[in-house]
Every structure is written in C-alpha cells, then in structure tokens.
C-alpha cells in the first residue's frame, strides 16, 4: 500500500540575532521502498556564529476546542542526525525515514520539531543544575496518508450557548485530515419572515482554514443577529477540499 506523507512547516521564532533555515517545506513519503526516506536541509545563515539544532517528531492531536498538542514519538521515524552543531554558513542534510505500520487505513498526524539551542547547551545555573534555553523553534505538520484516504466533514450539531452565540460542532468521519479552506455557510430560518444569512470565508475568520484531523471533532462559535437566536433554522456549508 502506498502512503503519502505531507509535511508543512511554519516557524515560531524568538528575539535572536539570526535563525536557522529548514527546508523543504513539504515532502511525500511512501510506506516502503526508496521514497520511505527523504532528505531535508538545515542551514545556518550566520557568517560568524555556530548554531546548535535538535530535531524530533511527536504524535499530534487536536481536541474539540482546538488545543493542538503532541507527545514525542521515537519509534515511527528515524531522524539522522537528530542533533547537530552547524558552523557559520554550513548546510546539514538530515534524512528522515518512516518506520511505522504501512498497513494502517487511517491517516496519521505528527509534529516535526526543529529547535535552535545555544551552542553551550548545558549552562550551569547558580544551584549547579544544567539548563537549556530554547532560541527558536520550527513546528511542522506531518501526515502519513494511505493512498485511498479521504476526509468526510459533517456538521454534527449546532446550538446556542449562554451568550446567544451559535456553537457549530464539525466532525471528520473520514480517514484523512481536512482544512476548511474557503469555508462558506448559509443559515436559513424556518420563519419565512426572517431573511437567510450567508457567511463568506472572510466573515468566518477563526473557522475557515481550520484543521480537523481524521476521526476528530472541532467546536466553533458564531455570532448571529438577535432575531436568529429564537428561531429554528437549517444550515448548509461548503469548503474547498482539494
């Protein structure tokens, strides 16, 4: 069975004089064979300073409220080298190999983390204990996807909370994650005296573009006019699932 691994990396950086560069921004893996291993580059752009880097991968989960967490996983991938000290303007090739179960029928979500650390990794504090100060972190999304996997997004329920906002509960009943790109929403009240509401992607900031992992649910809040708060309604939505 052929698997596809998609890697999307975004960078969270702290106030330092320079930051490492990590590429490529995406990669495709097979569950076995030559394409089960891919090469990445870590580059130190500084002309004067060394850079210490650590890379690792973790199992990813996103709960119903959108809290995105990961637990380090040392079994499903091999990263070589996992740690390095880069000389000024040096590029290091890093090989990442998928070692997990290629028979899975459901997409697996991971985080890949590249952390830039001080070259003096273990600086002693006044109490004699070693400490490591994080300078910069890349956080990437890895998906190991069976070639027949697909998302199936449904609006499981919609209701009003105590503040009269509508609560939308989306569920992904499919086998691959979905990004709610270009999401649009129409709300049609049963009361024919009240006009329907239509929300574009721009009007659904905080909902449109959000990630729903395979088998997961996400909850979102939507403010409505007062005359909608007391009426029954039907909801239809669409998004770009390509």
Helices and strands as residue ranges (DSSP letters): E 3-13, E 21-23, G 34-36, E 37-43, E 51-62, E 68-72, E 77-80, E 83-86, E 91-98, E 108-117, E 123-124, E 130-131, E 134-146, E 153-160, E 166-172, E 178-179, E 181-189, E 197-199, G 202-204, E 211-212, E 217-222, G 226-228, E 233-240
